[in-house]
Each structure stands twice: as structure tokens, then as C-alpha cells.
């Protein structure tokens, strides 16, 4: 398992179909298709450490489903497609009803 440092978060990507409202499928290479993505948080860092020793609140925890800005290439670790991003790139936690 990876342990992210500082305010970074390890996210396993969820494959989502990218389709416009008119039914056009967007390729993975289009800028629009990669503008955001969904994933499951696998691990969370301790938060940014300030000079006074305090940490930032992370706002997410392991197993949260999240939407996030996605502008980098994913990597494969333990057969999972993951990204490691700063917590500030997470846009929302998806709460299922």
C-alpha cells in the first residue's frame, strides 16, 4: 500500500463512460473528457504541516468516492489504476443515498 505524504491523496480511478447530452462519446484523449474524474480514496496523507506544527484538515478519508480535477497520467500499482493528487484538487465527495 502507498502512504501519501503531506496533503496528497491516493485515488483509484473509476472508469466512467464519457457521453455528451446528445449521445456523443468522448475519447479519453479529449481535454473535456479528462477535465474531471471519479475515484475511490485509497489513502490520505497527514495534511500540510505548517511552521507551528499544525496540520491542515484533509476533508476526505479512505473509501470516500470523490470527483476531482484530472490533468495527469495515471499509474498502475498493485493492478489498480491510480493517481496521487493534492487534496485541493478534489472537487466533491459523492454521497450515495
Backbone as XML, in Angstrom:
<?xml version="1.0"?>
<chain id="A" units="angstrom">
  <residue number="1" name="UNK">
    <atom name="N" x="0.850" y="-1.185" z="0.000"/>
    <atom name="CA" x="0.000" y="0.000" z="0.000"/>
    <atom name="C" x="0.885" y="1.233" z="0.000"/>
  </residue>
  <residue number="2" name="UNK">
    <atom name="N" x="0.460" y="2.240" z="-0.692"/>
    <atom name="CA" x="1.158" y="3.514" z="-0.722"/>
    <atom name="C" x="0.692" y="4.395" z="0.430"/>
  </residue>
  <residue number="3" name="UNK">
    <atom name="N" x="1.618" y="5.142" z="1.019"/>
    <atom name="CA" x="1.273" y="6.110" z="2.071"/>
    <atom name="C" x="1.644" y="7.490" z="1.545"/>
  </residue>
  <residue number="4" name="UNK">
    <atom name="N" x="0.629" y="8.282" z="1.165"/>
    <atom name="CA" x="0.933" y="9.603" z="0.613"/>
    <atom name="C" x="1.484" y="10.544" z="1.682"/>
  </residue>
  <residue number="5" name="UNK">
    <atom name="N" x="2.315" y="11.454" z="1.258"/>
    <atom name="CA" x="2.908" y="12.424" z="2.166"/>
    <atom name="C" x="2.153" y="13.751" z="2.107"/>
  </residue>
  <residue number="6" name="UNK">
    <atom name="N" x="2.277" y="14.512" z="3.158"/>
    <atom name="CA" x="1.721" y="15.868" z="3.255"/>
    <atom name="C" x="0.227" y="15.884" z="2.942"/>
  </residue>
  <residue number="7" name="UNK">
    <atom name="N" x="-0.190" y="16.746" z="1.998"/>
    <atom name="CA" x="-1.617" y="16.865" z="1.705"/>
    <atom name="C" x="-2.010" y="16.112" z="0.430"/>
  </residue>
  <residue number="8" name="UNK">
    <atom name="N" x="-1.289" y="15.031" z="0.115"/>
    <atom name="CA" x="-1.596" y="14.224" z="-1.064"/>
    <atom name="C" x="-2.555" y="13.085" z="-0.729"/>
  </residue>
  <residue number="9" name="UNK">
    <atom name="N" x="-3.271" y="12.643" z="-1.771"/>
    <atom name="CA" x="-4.275" y="11.594" z="-1.634"/>
    <atom name="C" x="-4.055" y="10.591" z="-2.760"/>
  </residue>
  <residue number="10" name="UNK">
    <atom name="N" x="-4.117" y="9.287" z="-2.439"/>
    <atom name="CA" x="-4.045" y="8.226" z="-3.445"/>
    <atom name="C" x="-5.469" y="7.840" z="-3.811"/>
  </residue>
  <residue number="11" name="UNK">
    <atom name="N" x="-5.793" y="7.903" z="-5.114"/>
    <atom name="CA" x="-7.151" y="7.625" z="-5.581"/>
    <atom name="C" x="-7.113" y="6.543" z="-6.648"/>
  </residue>
  <residue number="12" name="UNK">
    <atom name="N" x="-7.965" y="5.521" z="-6.484"/>
    <atom name="CA" x="-8.141" y="4.509" z="-7.524"/>
    <atom name="C" x="-9.189" y="5.023" z="-8.498"/>
  </residue>
  <residue number="13" name="UNK">
    <atom name="N" x="-8.845" y="5.061" z="-9.769"/>
    <atom name="CA" x="-9.751" y="5.583" z="-10.780"/>
    <atom name="C" x="-10.927" y="4.640" z="-11.010"/>
  </residue>
  <residue number="14" name="UNK">
    <atom name="N" x="-12.087" y="5.241" z="-11.218"/>
    <atom name="CA" x="-13.287" y="4.501" z="-11.610"/>
    <atom name="C" x="-13.518" y="4.822" z="-13.076"/>
  </residue>
  <residue number="15" name="UNK">
    <atom name="N" x="-13.631" y="3.796" z="-13.901"/>
    <atom name="CA" x="-13.901" y="4.014" z="-15.320"/>
    <atom name="C" x="-15.338" y="4.485" z="-15.479"/>
  </residue>
  <residue number="16" name="UNK">
    <atom name="N" x="-15.501" y="5.663" z="-16.093"/>
    <atom name="CA" x="-16.831" y="6.220" z="-16.301"/>
    <atom name="C" x="-17.004" y="6.505" z="-17.790"/>
  </residue>
  <residue number="17" name="UNK">
    <atom name="N" x="-18.186" y="6.188" z="-18.301"/>
    <atom name="CA" x="-18.454" y="6.469" z="-19.700"/>
    <atom name="C" x="-18.619" y="7.967" z="-19.877"/>
  </residue>
  <residue number="18" name="UNK">
    <atom name="N" x="-17.921" y="8.534" z="-20.832"/>
    <atom name="CA" x="-17.992" y="9.959" z="-21.119"/>
    <atom name="C" x="-18.901" y="10.158" z="-22.333"/>
  </residue>
  <residue number="19" name="UNK">
    <atom name="N" x="-20.065" y="10.724" z="-22.095"/>
    <atom name="CA" x="-21.023" y="10.928" z="-23.171"/>
    <atom name="C" x="-21.669" y="12.299" z="-23.009"/>
  </residue>
  <residue number="20" name="UNK">
    <atom name="N" x="-21.803" y="13.014" z="-24.109"/>
    <atom name="CA" x="-22.480" y="14.300" z="-24.066"/>
    <atom name="C" x="-23.978" y="14.074" z="-23.972"/>
  </residue>
  <residue number="21" name="UNK">
    <atom name="N" x="-24.729" y="15.143" z="-23.702"/>
    <atom name="CA" x="-26.186" y="15.014" z="-23.606"/>
    <atom name="C" x="-26.814" y="14.582" z="-24.920"/>
  </residue>
  <residue number="22" name="UNK">
    <atom name="N" x="-26.132" y="14.826" z="-26.039"/>
    <atom name="CA" x="-26.661" y="14.407" z="-27.338"/>
    <atom name="C" x="-26.230" y="12.988" z="-27.707"/>
  </residue>
  <residue number="23" name="UNK">
    <atom name="N" x="-25.466" y="12.323" z="-26.831"/>
    <atom name="CA" x="-25.105" y="10.934" z="-27.060"/>
    <atom name="C" x="-23.757" y="10.717" z="-27.708"/>
  </residue>
  <residue number="24" name="UNK">
    <atom name="N" x="-22.963" y="11.763" z="-27.881"/>
    <atom name="CA" x="-21.644" y="11.613" z="-28.493"/>
    <atom name="C" x="-20.665" y="11.116" z="-27.431"/>
  </residue>
  <residue number="25" name="UNK">
    <atom name="N" x="-19.956" y="10.026" z="-27.732"/>
    <atom name="CA" x="-18.952" y="9.504" z="-26.809"/>
    <atom name="C" x="-17.669" y="10.302" z="-26.964"/>
  </residue>
  <residue number="26" name="UNK">
    <atom name="N" x="-17.081" y="10.700" z="-25.838"/>
    <atom name="CA" x="-15.837" y="11.460" z="-25.838"/>
    <atom name="C" x="-14.677" y="10.522" z="-25.589"/>
  </residue>
  <residue number="27" name="UNK">
    <atom name="N" x="-13.613" y="10.681" z="-26.353"/>
    <atom name="CA" x="-12.445" y="9.813" z="-26.169"/>
    <atom name="C" x="-11.686" y="10.233" z="-24.928"/>
  </residue>
  <residue number="28" name="UNK">
    <atom name="N" x="-10.859" y="9.331" z="-24.422"/>
    <atom name="CA" x="-10.050" y="9.632" z="-23.243"/>
    <atom name="C" x="-9.008" y="10.690" z="-23.501"/>
  </residue>
  <residue number="29" name="UNK">
    <atom name="N" x="-8.728" y="10.994" z="-24.784"/>
    <atom name="CA" x="-7.711" y="11.981" z="-25.107"/>
    <atom name="C" x="-8.257" y="13.391" z="-25.217"/>
  </residue>
  <residue number="30" name="UNK">
    <atom name="N" x="-9.567" y="13.542" z="-25.207"/>
    <atom name="CA" x="-10.125" y="14.892" z="-25.341"/>
    <atom name="C" x="-9.972" y="15.632" z="-24.022"/>
  </residue>
  <residue number="31" name="UNK">
    <atom name="N" x="-9.665" y="16.915" z="-24.089"/>
    <atom name="CA" x="-9.489" y="17.709" z="-22.879"/>
    <atom name="C" x="-10.732" y="17.722" z="-22.023"/>
  </residue>
  <residue number="32" name="UNK">
    <atom name="N" x="-11.912" y="17.756" z="-22.651"/>
    <atom name="CA" x="-13.167" y="17.775" z="-21.899"/>
    <atom name="C" x="-13.339" y="16.481" z="-21.115"/>
  </residue>
  <residue number="33" name="UNK">
    <atom name="N" x="-13.010" y="15.360" z="-21.727"/>
    <atom name="CA" x="-13.213" y="14.064" z="-21.076"/>
    <atom name="C" x="-12.311" y="13.911" z="-19.861"/>
  </residue>
  <residue number="34" name="UNK">
    <atom name="N" x="-11.138" y="14.563" z="-19.871"/>
    <atom name="CA" x="-10.224" y="14.416" z="-18.748"/>
    <atom name="C" x="-10.285" y="15.597" z="-17.786"/>
  </residue>
  <residue number="35" name="UNK">
    <atom name="N" x="-11.234" y="16.481" z="-17.940"/>
    <atom name="CA" x="-11.309" y="17.658" z="-17.072"/>
    <atom name="C" x="-11.612" y="17.266" z="-15.631"/>
  </residue>
  <residue number="36" name="UNK">
    <atom name="N" x="-12.344" y="16.201" z="-15.425"/>
    <atom name="CA" x="-12.597" y="15.705" z="-14.083"/>
    <atom name="C" x="-12.755" y="14.206" z="-14.160"/>
  </residue>
  <residue number="37" name="UNK">
    <atom name="N" x="-12.670" y="13.560" z="-13.017"/>
    <atom name="CA" x="-12.806" y="12.121" z="-12.991"/>
    <atom name="C" x="-13.383" y="11.694" z="-11.651"/>
  </residue>
  <residue number="38" name="UNK">
    <atom name="N" x="-13.700" y="10.417" z="-11.548"/>
    <atom name="CA" x="-14.216" y="9.845" z="-10.310"/>
    <atom name="C" x="-13.254" y="8.778" z="-9.813"/>
  </residue>
  <residue number="39" name="UNK">
    <atom name="N" x="-13.256" y="8.588" z="-8.499"/>
    <atom name="CA" x="-12.403" y="7.558" z="-7.939"/>
    <atom name="C" x="-12.740" y="7.282" z="-6.489"/>
  </residue>
  <residue number="40" name="UNK">
    <atom name="N" x="-12.074" y="6.267" z="-5.969"/>
    <atom name="CA" x="-12.208" y="5.875" z="-4.574"/>
    <atom name="C" x="-10.889" y="6.194" z="-3.869"/>
  </residue>
  <residue number="41" name="UNK">
    <atom name="N" x="-10.980" y="6.903" z="-2.755"/>
    <atom name="CA" x="-9.789" y="7.256" z="-1.992"/>
    <atom name="C" x="-9.233" y="5.991" z="-1.333"/>
  </residue>
  <residue number="42" name="UNK">
    <atom name="N" x="-7.964" y="5.693" z="-1.616"/>
    <atom name="CA" x="-7.301" y="4.533" z="-1.015"/>
    <atom name="C" x="-6.513" y="4.917" z="0.226"/>
  </residue>
  <residue number="43" name="UNK">
    <atom name="N" x="-5.866" y="6.088" z="0.195"/>
    <atom name="CA" x="-5.050" y="6.525" z="1.329"/>
    <atom name="C" x="-4.952" y="8.042" z="1.326"/>
  </residue>
  <residue number="44" name="UNK">
    <atom name="N" x="-4.792" y="8.605" z="2.521"/>
    <atom name="CA" x="-4.751" y="10.055" z="2.709"/>
    <atom name="C" x="-3.515" y="10.413" z="3.525"/>
  </residue>
  <residue number="45" name="UNK">
    <atom name="N" x="-2.801" y="11.442" z="3.104"/>
    <atom name="CA" x="-1.659" y="11.932" z="3.864"/>
    <atom name="C" x="-2.109" y="12.599" z="5.155"/>
  </residue>
  <residue number="46" name="UNK">
    <atom name="N" x="-1.136" y="13.025" z="5.956"/>
    <atom name="CA" x="-1.438" y="13.646" z="7.254"/>
    <atom name="C" x="-1.895" y="15.087" z="7.126"/>
  </residue>
  <residue number="47" name="UNK">
    <atom name="N" x="-1.719" y="15.692" z="5.972"/>
    <atom name="CA" x="-2.066" y="17.100" z="5.778"/>
    <atom name="C" x="-0.806" y="17.937" z="5.700"/>
  </residue>
  <residue number="48" name="UNK">
    <atom name="N" x="-0.961" y="19.116" z="5.138"/>
    <atom name="CA" x="0.167" y="20.039" z="5.051"/>
    <atom name="C" x="0.583" y="20.439" z="6.456"/>
  </residue>
  <residue number="49" name="UNK">
    <atom name="N" x="1.889" y="20.435" z="6.701"/>
    <atom name="CA" x="2.400" y="20.799" z="8.021"/>
    <atom name="C" x="2.877" y="22.247" z="7.978"/>
  </residue>
  <residue number="50" name="UNK">
    <atom name="N" x="2.325" y="23.058" z="8.864"/>
    <atom name="CA" x="2.715" y="24.468" z="8.955"/>
    <atom name="C" x="3.902" y="24.636" z="9.889"/>
  </residue>
  <residue number="51" name="UNK">
    <atom name="N" x="4.505" y="25.809" z="9.875"/>
    <atom name="CA" x="5.674" y="26.072" z="10.712"/>
    <atom name="C" x="5.394" y="25.876" z="12.192"/>
  </residue>
  <residue number="52" name="UNK">
    <atom name="N" x="4.147" y="26.097" z="12.623"/>
    <atom name="CA" x="3.806" y="25.933" z="14.037"/>
    <atom name="C" x="3.499" y="24.474" z="14.393"/>
  </residue>
  <residue number="53" name="UNK">
    <atom name="N" x="3.654" y="23.552" z="13.412"/>
    <atom name="CA" x="3.468" y="22.130" z="13.673"/>
    <atom name="C" x="2.063" y="21.610" z="13.452"/>
  </residue>
  <residue number="54" name="UNK">
    <atom name="N" x="1.113" y="22.498" z="13.173"/>
    <atom name="CA" x="-0.265" y="22.070" z="12.935"/>
    <atom name="C" x="-0.428" y="21.517" z="11.520"/>
  </residue>
  <residue number="55" name="UNK">
    <atom name="N" x="-1.400" y="20.615" z="11.354"/>
    <atom name="CA" x="-1.713" y="20.021" z="10.051"/>
    <atom name="C" x="-3.023" y="20.602" z="9.530"/>
  </residue>
  <residue number="56" name="UNK">
    <atom name="N" x="-3.175" y="20.635" z="8.211"/>
    <atom name="CA" x="-4.457" y="21.012" z="7.621"/>
    <atom name="C" x="-5.439" y="19.865" z="7.783"/>
  </residue>
  <residue number="57" name="UNK">
    <atom name="N" x="-6.725" y="20.176" z="7.772"/>
    <atom name="CA" x="-7.762" y="19.145" z="7.779"/>
    <atom name="C" x="-7.874" y="18.613" z="6.363"/>
  </residue>
  <residue number="58" name="UNK">
    <atom name="N" x="-7.910" y="17.301" z="6.189"/>
    <atom name="CA" x="-7.904" y="16.729" z="4.847"/>
    <atom name="C" x="-9.284" y="16.725" z="4.194"/>
  </residue>
  <residue number="59" name="UNK">
    <atom name="N" x="-10.351" y="16.535" z="4.924"/>
    <atom name="CA" x="-11.683" y="16.604" z="4.343"/>
    <atom name="C" x="-12.158" y="15.337" z="3.657"/>
  </residue>
  <residue number="60" name="UNK">
    <atom name="N" x="-11.273" y="14.388" z="3.421"/>
    <atom name="CA" x="-11.650" y="13.094" z="2.840"/>
    <atom name="C" x="-10.982" y="11.994" z="3.645"/>
  </residue>
  <residue number="61" name="UNK">
    <atom name="N" x="-11.506" y="10.786" z="3.492"/>
    <atom name="CA" x="-10.923" y="9.629" z="4.180"/>
    <atom name="C" x="-10.934" y="8.436" z="3.234"/>
  </residue>
  <residue number="62" name="UNK">
    <atom name="N" x="-10.237" y="7.392" z="3.605"/>
    <atom name="CA" x="-10.203" y="6.176" z="2.791"/>
    <atom name="C" x="-11.618" y="5.676" z="2.539"/>
  </residue>
  <residue number="63" name="UNK">
    <atom name="N" x="-11.853" y="5.172" z="1.346"/>
    <atom name="CA" x="-13.130" y="4.626" z="0.867"/>
    <atom name="C" x="-14.150" y="5.681" z="0.451"/>
  </residue>
  <residue number="64" name="UNK">
    <atom name="N" x="-13.837" y="6.981" z="0.551"/>
    <atom name="CA" x="-14.735" y="8.005" z="0.021"/>
    <atom name="C" x="-14.706" y="7.944" z="-1.505"/>
  </residue>
  <residue number="65" name="UNK">
    <atom name="N" x="-15.879" y="8.109" z="-2.128"/>
    <atom name="CA" x="-15.962" y="8.242" z="-3.584"/>
    <atom name="C" x="-15.904" y="9.730" z="-3.863"/>
  </residue>
  <residue number="66" name="UNK">
    <atom name="N" x="-14.990" y="10.150" z="-4.763"/>
    <atom name="CA" x="-14.763" y="11.571" z="-4.980"/>
    <atom name="C" x="-14.744" y="11.930" z="-6.462"/>
  </residue>
  <residue number="67" name="UNK">
    <atom name="N" x="-15.028" y="13.202" z="-6.739"/>
    <atom name="CA" x="-14.821" y="13.816" z="-8.051"/>
    <atom name="C" x="-13.615" y="14.722" z="-7.907"/>
  </residue>
  <residue number="68" name="UNK">
    <atom name="N" x="-12.729" y="14.720" z="-8.915"/>
    <atom name="CA" x="-11.521" y="15.514" z="-8.791"/>
    <atom name="C" x="-11.040" y="15.997" z="-10.145"/>
  </residue>
  <residue number="69" name="UNK">
    <atom name="N" x="-10.243" y="17.060" z="-10.134"/>
    <atom name="CA" x="-9.576" y="17.536" z="-11.347"/>
    <atom name="C" x="-8.534" y="16.505" z="-11.743"/>
  </residue>
  <residue number="70" name="UNK">
    <atom name="N" x="-8.487" y="16.189" z="-13.033"/>
    <atom name="CA" x="-7.614" y="15.111" z="-13.509"/>
    <atom name="C" x="-6.816" y="15.597" z="-14.697"/>
  </residue>
  <residue number="71" name="UNK">
    <atom name="N" x="-5.593" y="16.015" z="-14.459"/>
    <atom name="CA" x="-4.759" y="16.539" z="-15.529"/>
    <atom name="C" x="-3.431" y="15.805" z="-15.663"/>
  </residue>
  <residue number="72" name="UNK">
    <atom name="N" x="-3.330" y="14.627" z="-15.120"/>
    <atom name="CA" x="-2.067" y="13.904" z="-15.191"/>
    <atom name="C" x="-2.315" y="12.465" z="-15.591"/>
  </residue>
  <residue number="73" name="UNK">
    <atom name="N" x="-1.244" y="11.788" z="-15.952"/>
    <atom name="CA" x="-1.360" y="10.388" z="-16.322"/>
    <atom name="C" x="-1.502" y="9.526" z="-15.086"/>
  </residue>
  <residue number="74" name="UNK">
    <atom name="N" x="-2.329" y="8.493" z="-15.216"/>
    <atom name="CA" x="-2.489" y="7.535" z="-14.123"/>
    <atom name="C" x="-1.321" y="6.566" z="-14.142"/>
  </residue>
  <residue number="75" name="UNK">
    <atom name="N" x="-1.104" y="5.903" z="-13.036"/>
    <atom name="CA" x="-0.103" y="4.843" z="-12.951"/>
    <atom name="C" x="-0.778" y="3.592" z="-12.435"/>
  </residue>
  <residue number="76" name="UNK">
    <atom name="N" x="-0.111" y="2.465" z="-12.586"/>
    <atom name="CA" x="-0.660" y="1.204" z="-12.096"/>
    <atom name="C" x="0.171" y="0.762" z="-10.896"/>
  </residue>
  <residue number="77" name="UNK">
    <atom name="N" x="-0.522" y="0.465" z="-9.808"/>
    <atom name="CA" x="0.127" y="-0.031" z="-8.596"/>
    <atom name="C" x="-0.748" y="-1.146" z="-8.039"/>
  </residue>
  <residue number="78" name="UNK">
    <atom name="N" x="-0.178" y="-2.311" z="-7.819"/>
    <atom name="CA" x="-0.934" y="-3.488" z="-7.344"/>
    <atom name="C" x="-2.166" y="-3.748" z="-8.204"/>
  </residue>
  <residue number="79" name="UNK">
    <atom name="N" x="-1.980" y="-3.660" z="-9.528"/>
    <atom name="CA" x="-3.043" y="-3.915" z="-10.514"/>
    <atom name="C" x="-4.217" y="-2.952" z="-10.408"/>
  </residue>
  <residue number="80" name="UNK">
    <atom name="N" x="-4.013" y="-1.780" z="-9.809"/>
    <atom name="CA" x="-5.049" y="-0.749" z="-9.724"/>
    <atom name="C" x="-4.546" y="0.492" z="-10.452"/>
  </residue>
  <residue number="81" name="UNK">
    <atom name="N" x="-5.427" y="1.109" z="-11.222"/>
    <atom name="CA" x="-5.095" y="2.349" z="-11.917"/>
    <atom name="C" x="-5.315" y="3.491" z="-10.930"/>
  </residue>
  <residue number="82" name="UNK">
    <atom name="N" x="-4.237" y="4.187" z="-10.568"/>
    <atom name="CA" x="-4.312" y="5.203" z="-9.512"/>
    <atom name="C" x="-3.725" y="6.536" z="-9.966"/>
  </residue>
  <residue number="83" name="UNK">
    <atom name="N" x="-4.078" y="7.576" z="-9.228"/>
    <atom name="CA" x="-3.419" y="8.877" z="-9.323"/>
    <atom name="C" x="-3.101" y="9.320" z="-7.901"/>
  </residue>
  <residue number="84" name="UNK">
    <atom name="N" x="-2.067" y="10.116" z="-7.773"/>
    <atom name="CA" x="-1.734" y="10.733" z="-6.488"/>
    <atom name="C" x="-1.837" y="12.233" z="-6.711"/>
  </residue>
  <residue number="85" name="UNK">
    <atom name="N" x="-2.775" y="12.864" z="-6.011"/>
    <atom name="CA" x="-3.061" y="14.278" z="-6.235"/>
    <atom name="C" x="-3.136" y="15.017" z="-4.901"/>
  </residue>
  <residue number="86" name="UNK">
    <atom name="N" x="-2.961" y="16.346" z="-4.913"/>
    <atom name="CA" x="-3.169" y="17.109" z="-3.687"/>
    <atom name="C" x="-4.650" y="17.158" z="-3.345"/>
  </residue>
  <residue number="87" name="UNK">
    <atom name="N" x="-4.958" y="17.195" z="-2.078"/>
    <atom name="CA" x="-6.353" y="17.195" z="-1.635"/>
    <atom name="C" x="-7.114" y="18.381" z="-2.216"/>
  </residue>
  <residue number="88" name="UNK">
    <atom name="N" x="-6.440" y="19.475" z="-2.526"/>
    <atom name="CA" x="-7.081" y="20.646" z="-3.106"/>
    <atom name="C" x="-7.659" y="20.408" z="-4.499"/>
  </residue>
  <residue number="89" name="UNK">
    <atom name="N" x="-7.228" y="19.338" z="-5.159"/>
    <atom name="CA" x="-7.762" y="19.003" z="-6.488"/>
    <atom name="C" x="-9.065" y="18.226" z="-6.406"/>
  </residue>
  <residue number="90" name="UNK">
    <atom name="N" x="-9.454" y="17.812" z="-5.199"/>
    <atom name="CA" x="-10.727" y="17.087" z="-5.034"/>
    <atom name="C" x="-11.848" y="18.105" z="-5.002"/>
  </residue>
  <residue number="91" name="UNK">
    <atom name="N" x="-12.839" y="17.910" z="-5.880"/>
    <atom name="CA" x="-13.943" y="18.858" z="-6.013"/>
    <atom name="C" x="-15.098" y="18.537" z="-5.081"/>
  </residue>
  <residue number="92" name="UNK">
    <atom name="N" x="-15.371" y="17.241" z="-4.881"/>
    <atom name="CA" x="-16.551" y="16.850" z="-4.077"/>
    <atom name="C" x="-16.434" y="15.398" z="-3.645"/>
  </residue>
  <residue number="93" name="UNK">
    <atom name="N" x="-17.101" y="15.106" z="-2.530"/>
    <atom name="CA" x="-17.289" y="13.721" z="-2.084"/>
    <atom name="C" x="-18.684" y="13.315" z="-2.554"/>
  </residue>
  <residue number="94" name="UNK">
    <atom name="N" x="-18.779" y="12.165" z="-3.221"/>
    <atom name="CA" x="-20.068" y="11.671" z="-3.715"/>
    <atom name="C" x="-20.734" y="10.895" z="-2.590"/>
  </residue>
  <residue number="95" name="UNK">
    <atom name="N" x="-21.895" y="11.368" z="-2.167"/>
    <atom name="CA" x="-22.626" y="10.697" z="-1.108"/>
    <atom name="C" x="-23.802" y="9.957" z="-1.727"/>
  </residue>
  <residue number="96" name="UNK">
    <atom name="N" x="-23.754" y="8.636" z="-1.676"/>
    <atom name="CA" x="-24.814" y="7.797" z="-2.230"/>
    <atom name="C" x="-25.970" y="7.734" z="-1.252"/>
  </residue>
  <residue number="97" name="UNK">
    <atom name="N" x="-27.201" y="7.798" z="-1.755"/>
    <atom name="CA" x="-28.384" y="7.702" z="-0.895"/>
    <atom name="C" x="-28.866" y="6.285" z="-0.782"/>
  </residue>
</chain>
